[in-house]
Amino acid sequence: FTGLNIGDYKDITLTTGESVRMELAGIDTYFGYQSNNNHRLYFISRDCLATAYAMNSTNTNTGGFPASALKTTLNTTIFNTLPADLRAVIKADKRLCSTKGSWAWQEDQLWLPSEVEVWGHNSWSEVGYGNGCGVQFPIFTGSLRHICKGQGKGKAEQGSRSSWWCDSPNASNTTHFCVVGNGGFAGNNLASAALAVPLCFTV
């Protein structure tokens, strides 16, 4: 990883023709976690995908992100739009996700950051179970510059910012998931709401 720095970026073009700027969000962020000795680079898109998606078709957070329709969409429909050379190097590392009242290990090619990975602490997610993958990615520390995202490449810098999904279910009800609000705050929204989705993967 010599010569790589947090915030380094690479533009990719999906098979749909959409261009996405991927930023290096973490370097070995989870090295040593639960005996994880894999050296990994974590990428999160600067802005979200141009299309908004609901977490579920109904307002439920039962089972958390692992049981959600969005997880399936990310790892089938959206994953298949990535360039072939990128799909070949993405690693499905284990991630410990909240399932609303418990935890579950997941091995997905595409994922969403938890609320703690964005902010470094719980706001709306469960204390304990909401901390499964609980290290704030370095790209999100110190300012809102990379936390505030638009829907489509370049939108945030143009001042058009959108609310986007985290993978954490809301702690206090059975209907909401955590989000990053379009004003740069920690929030939550109904699972059936169509919100922006960042592209996140590990290599």
N, C-alpha and C positions, 0 to 999 in steps of 0.2 A: 504493500500500500504506500510505498515511498512516493512522495510527490503529490499525494492526494490530500485534500483539505475539505473540511465541512463547508458546504455551499458550492463546491464545484458542481458543474451541471453538464448535462448532455441532452440535446434535443432528439426525440425519437418521433417517427411518423407511424401512426397506426394504419392498418389496412383500410380503414374507413377514410383515410386522407387527413385525419386530424393530427396536428402537431402538438406534442406534449413536452414541456421542459422538465426533466428529472433532475432533482438536486440531491447531492450526497448529504443525508441527514444524520448518519451515524457511522462510525468506524469501530468495529468490534464492540459495539454497545452492550451486547449480552455475552461477551466472552467470559467464561467462568460461571455463568448462571446455570444452576442445576447441572453442574459438571459439563456444561457446553464448552467444548474446546475447538469449535469451528470458527475460523477467522471469516468474518462477514462484513459486507458493505450494505448499508440500509439506504434505500432511495425512496424519496417522497416527492411527488410532483409539486412544482412551484405553485401552480394553479390547479384547480380541479378539472375533471373531464367536462366537456361541453354539455353533455347530457346529464340531467338530474335523475336520481333514482330513489325510490322508497326503500326503507329497510325491510318492510314486510307489506303484504297487501292489506292486512288488517292491523289494528292498533294493539299489537302485543310485543312484549320484549321477553316472553318466556323462552328460555334456552339461550338468550343472548345472541351475539353475533354468530356463534357457531351454528345456530338453528335458523338463521335468517335467510330470506330469499336473496338479499343483496350479496351475501357470501357466495351463494351459488352462481349468481350472475357474474360476479367478479371473476370467479375461477373457471367459468365456461365461456360465456359470450365475450366478455371483455378480454380475458386472457388470450383468446384466439385471435384478437385483433392486433396483438403485439407482433413486432417483426420476428421472423423465425430465429435469427441469430440471438436475439434477446431471450426468447422463450427457452432456448437451449442452455442458457447459463443461470437462469433464475433458480434459487435454492428454496425448497419448501422446508425451512427450519421450523422447529417446534416453537409455538407461542402459547402461553398460558392465558386463556381468555375467561372472562366472567360469563357464566351461564345463568345469571340472576339467582343468587343464593348458593352458588357453588362455582367450581372451576372445571375447565376441560382443556386438555392439550389439543392444539390444532396444528396441522402441517399443510398450509395453503401456499400456493404460489403468489397470490395477491391477497392483501390484508388491509385493515384499517388501523391507524394508531389508536391506542386507548386514551381515555381522558388524561390519565397520569403521564403518558408518553408525550402529550402535548404540553400540559401545564406544569407537570412536576408534582401534582397533588390532586386529591379528590375534591370536586365541587358538587357534582350531582351523582357521581358513581358510588358504588358500594365501598365503604372502607373495609379493607380486607380482601374480599373477593374481587373488588374492582382494581386491585393492585397487582393482578397476576403478572402481566408484563409491565412492570412499574418503574422504568427508568426514563426520565425525560430525554428525548432525542436532543443532541447538542444544537441542532439547527433552530430549535424553538426557544433557546435560552436568551435572556437579555433584552428581547424586544418582540414586538408583534409583527415584524417585517415578513417573516416566513409563515406565521400562524394565520394571518389574514390572507384568504385566497379568493380568487374570482372563479367564475364558471367558464373555462376556456382560456387558452394560453394568452398571457399578457393582460388579462382583465384586471387583476389586482392593482397593477401599476397604473392602469388607466382610471382607477378609482371605483371600479365596479366590483364590489365584493359580495360574496355569497355565504350563506350558512352551509356548513359541511359536516358530514357524519363522522363520529368516532365509533369505535366498536363496543363501547361500554353501555350496558343498560342502566336506566335511571334507578336509583336505589329506593325511591319512595313510592313508586307506582309500578303497574304492570303494562303500561301503554307507551312509554317514552324511552328513547335512547339519547345519550349525550351528543351534543353538537358543539362546534365552534360557531358562534353567532356572527352574522355579517358585520357587527360592530366591533368585533374583536374581543368577545367575552365568552366565558364558559356558559353554555346553556343546554337546553334539552328540547326535544320535539317529538310529536307523535310518530310512531313507527311507520305509518302509512303516508307521511309527508314526503314529497319528492324534493330532495335536497342534493346539493353538490357532493361529489365523491372524488377524493384524491386517489391517484394511482400510486400504490406502494408495493415495493418488492425488495427482495434480498438477493444478493449475488455473492 
